[in-house]
Amino acid sequence: MLDHPELIKSQDIINGVAVAYQHLDMTGDAPINPSELNTDNGLAGTLMEKLINQKCHERARDLDFHNNANSHANCAHQKMQDASRLMVGVFM
């Protein structure tokens, strides 16, 4: 259980973060505060807007797909019931 690939990936991420902080300590730099990042304007803002729009588009597409799939399944079920009723009349 402890050698599960997901656990190994998470340990690699934790080790990578620790190494990044060690490098910051060695160079004397401080980590960037997320509130100081400019995600409203410029290229970062455009990128964030595109990412958000893409995620919204994917959610809408997935929701529409599931709704259509349910609608098609209900229609197919109704056609099957209608066909079976017709077949009962033919064989009687």
Buried (B, 14 or more C-beta within 10 A) or exposed (E): EEEEEEEEEEEEEEEEEEEEEEEEEEEEEEEEEEEEEEEEEEEEEEEEEEEEEEEEEEEEEEEEEEEEEEEEEEEEEEEEEEEEEEEEEEEE
